[in-house]
Amino acid sequence: MNRQSTASSLPAPVLPHVWEPASAQEAITLKRQYGADSAYVAGSTLLRTQWEGGLLTIPAHMIRLDTIEGLNGIMEDEQQIRIGALTTLRECGHDHRLRIHGNTCSTACRHIAAPAVRNLGTIGGNISSAVGDMIPALLVHDARLVWMDTEHHPSEYEQELVDWLEQVRVGRRSLYAVLLGIVIDKSGPDTAPDLHNHQNSAPFHTSLSSEPSWREISFYRKVGRREAFTPSLVTVAFRALMNREGVLVNVKAAAGGGAGLAMRLSRCEQLLEGKVYDPRYTAELAALVEKEWVSYSDPFASESYRRQTAGNLLAAGLWETLHQEMERG
Ligand SMILES: Cc1cc2nc3c(=O)[nH]c(=O)nc-3n(C[C@H](O)[C@H](O)[C@H](O)COP(=O)(O)OP(=O)(O)OC[C@H]3O[C@@H](n4cnc5c(N)ncnc54)[C@H](O)[C@@H]3O)c2cc1C
């Protein structure tokens, strides 16, 4: 106020308006009203970096999402875990239910940025950025996103993460949708495999009657430009069920990292599905990732370097994880 009246030769400062909606519908109404001159703000850790770096213009209207009730915290029922979009990465990384039922997600949260950023940064902001390191970890859990997209229709809807990524890839994501939460199905050591997908798998069939016990194996690996507190170059996630004979089923693998869109690696999954892991798969798997994963070049790393790194990360991660499993017995 004072500055405006005394320094008359200077233009009045233009401050952003900070809106505090009480519901997702109110947030959407504001976003529709102010369009490109507004932004949803969660922890603002990414937005601030983009504003300060000149990658994005500071919008005239900031729409806070942390004033909306019910978007914070982790809930569970018998089948699912639901993570509120405004839950911080720190809370996700420390949650024991996520550690048990969403191991790769829990690991990913603990490896994003530094603790100070994780205290503010949210899982919803990480996903909404479309390039967050959480995304490969969530892909191997077949995560679904819970959205609200219209000011007039109060009901939320679920969408497969993989489908939303495709919308982003083709430039058709909604500019107004508010991410409310993330849902993953619970998994555990005795999760039964989906038998219908394995009718042609000989090792699977022979082991099935005598081997009821399947345990989950999973890992998440990240390579950055420095060892810690830095955005990733490449991230990979892997998840499967394995029986005592070493047969792998329900294999899921994904890669992402940097400013590239994450994706499931279906050819790698097919290579391993229903098989007992054999060391000769290591080179084959690395080569398949290199072929399958679509990445990009920037001043820090070429596309071929990223692809090769993703291949090596996935192959080495699987080899290490299986060895640890064997040692555990
Ligand atoms: C030093 C530093 C290191 C970092 N390292 C990493 C890293 O290693 N890996 C990584 O993945 N990220 C990293 N980040 C980026 C960022 O901190 C995380 O992605 C974080 O999770 C973003 O969450 P946020 O709540 O701060 O999002 P914000 O900055 O508030 O928002 C990010 C984007 O998502 C939108 N948005 C947020 N929430 C919603 C919602 N609920 N619905 C719709 N749109 C929404 C915003 O409009 C904005 O476009 C780093 C950032 C910094 C500053």
The ligand as a Tripos MOL2 file, in Angstrom:
@<TRIPOS>MOLECULE
LIG
   53    58     1     0     0
SMALL
NO_CHARGES

@<TRIPOS>ATOM
      1 C1         15.5230  -29.3020   -5.6700 C.3       1 LIG1
      2 C2         14.4030  -30.1010   -6.3030 C.ar      1 LIG1
      3 C3         14.6240  -31.4360   -6.6130 C.ar      1 LIG1
      4 C4         13.5990  -32.1960   -7.2010 C.ar      1 LIG1
      5 N1         13.8400  -33.5030   -7.4550 N.ar      1 LIG1
      6 C5         12.8590  -34.2680   -7.9880 C.ar      1 LIG1
      7 C6         13.0920  -35.6560   -8.2290 C.ar      1 LIG1
      8 O1         14.1460  -36.2130   -7.9210 O.2       1 LIG1
      9 N2         12.0920  -36.3580   -8.8100 N.ar      1 LIG1
     10 C7         10.8810  -35.8030   -9.1280 C.ar      1 LIG1
     11 O2         10.0150  -36.5120   -9.6330 O.2       1 LIG1
     12 N3         10.6380  -34.5010   -8.8900 N.ar      1 LIG1
     13 C8         11.5870  -33.7150   -8.3330 C.ar      1 LIG1
     14 N4         11.3390  -32.3810   -8.0860 N.ar      1 LIG1
     15 C9         10.0500  -31.7950   -8.5310 C.3       1 LIG1
     16 C10         8.9590  -31.6640   -7.4520 C.3       1 LIG1
     17 O3          9.4890  -31.3290   -6.2070 O.3       1 LIG1
     18 C11         8.1170  -32.9350   -7.2490 C.3       1 LIG1
     19 O4          7.6820  -33.4080   -8.5160 O.3       1 LIG1
     20 C12         6.8830  -32.6910   -6.3520 C.3       1 LIG1
     21 O5          6.2560  -33.9120   -6.0770 O.3       1 LIG1
     22 C13         5.8630  -31.7480   -6.9630 C.3       1 LIG1
     23 O6          4.7740  -31.6440   -6.0640 O.3       1 LIG1
     24 P1          4.1930  -30.2100   -5.6240 P.3       1 LIG1
     25 O7          3.0790  -30.4900   -4.6970 O.co2     1 LIG1
     26 O8          5.2590  -29.3240   -5.1310 O.co2     1 LIG1
     27 O9          3.6390  -29.7150   -7.0400 O.3       1 LIG1
     28 P2          3.3940  -28.2020   -7.5090 P.3       1 LIG1
     29 O10         4.7050  -27.5660   -7.7920 O.co2     1 LIG1
     30 O11         2.4590  -27.4980   -6.6180 O.co2     1 LIG1
     31 O12         2.6230  -28.5070   -8.8920 O.3       1 LIG1
     32 C14         3.2400  -29.1910   -9.9570 C.3       1 LIG1
     33 C15         2.2620  -29.2020  -11.1520 C.3       1 LIG1
     34 O13         1.1500  -30.0320  -10.8790 O.3       1 LIG1
     35 C16        -0.0930  -29.2960  -10.8870 C.3       1 LIG1
     36 N5         -0.8600  -29.8570   -9.7820 N.ar      1 LIG1
     37 C17        -0.4190  -30.0680   -8.5230 C.ar      1 LIG1
     38 N6         -1.3300  -30.7460   -7.8210 N.ar      1 LIG1
     39 C18        -2.3880  -30.9730   -8.6440 C.ar      1 LIG1
     40 C19        -3.6370  -31.6310   -8.4930 C.ar      1 LIG1
     41 N7         -3.9880  -32.2240   -7.3350 N.pl3     1 LIG1
     42 N8         -4.5010  -31.6540   -9.5350 N.ar      1 LIG1
     43 C20        -4.1540  -31.0720  -10.7140 C.ar      1 LIG1
     44 N9         -2.9720  -30.4520  -10.9220 N.ar      1 LIG1
     45 C21        -2.1000  -30.3920   -9.8970 C.ar      1 LIG1
     46 C22         0.3140  -27.8380  -10.7400 C.3       1 LIG1
     47 O14        -0.6120  -26.9810  -11.3620 O.3       1 LIG1
     48 C23         1.6530  -27.8330  -11.4590 C.3       1 LIG1
     49 O15         1.4560  -27.7740  -12.8550 O.3       1 LIG1
     50 C24        12.3300  -31.5920   -7.4800 C.ar      1 LIG1
     51 C25        12.1190  -30.2410   -7.1640 C.ar      1 LIG1
     52 C26        13.1210  -29.5110   -6.5920 C.ar      1 LIG1
     53 C27        12.8550  -28.0750   -6.2470 C.3       1 LIG1
@<TRIPOS>BOND
     1     1     2 1
     2     2     3 ar
     3     2    52 ar
     4     3     4 ar
     5     4     5 ar
     6     4    50 ar
     7     5     6 ar
     8     6     7 ar
     9     6    13 1
    10     7     8 2
    11     7     9 ar
    12     9    10 ar
    13    10    11 2
    14    10    12 ar
    15    12    13 ar
    16    13    14 ar
    17    14    15 1
    18    14    50 ar
    19    15    16 1
    20    16    17 1
    21    16    18 1
    22    18    19 1
    23    18    20 1
    24    20    21 1
    25    20    22 1
    26    22    23 1
    27    23    24 1
    28    24    25 2
    29    24    26 1
    30    24    27 1
    31    27    28 1
    32    28    29 2
    33    28    30 1
    34    28    31 1
    35    31    32 1
    36    32    33 1
    37    33    34 1
    38    33    48 1
    39    34    35 1
    40    35    36 1
    41    35    46 1
    42    36    37 ar
    43    36    45 ar
    44    37    38 ar
    45    38    39 ar
    46    39    40 ar
    47    39    45 ar
    48    40    41 1
    49    40    42 ar
    50    42    43 ar
    51    43    44 ar
    52    44    45 ar
    53    46    47 1
    54    46    48 1
    55    48    49 1
    56    50    51 ar
    57    51    52 ar
    58    52    53 1
@<TRIPOS>SUBSTRUCTURE
     1 LIG1         1 GROUP 0 **** ****
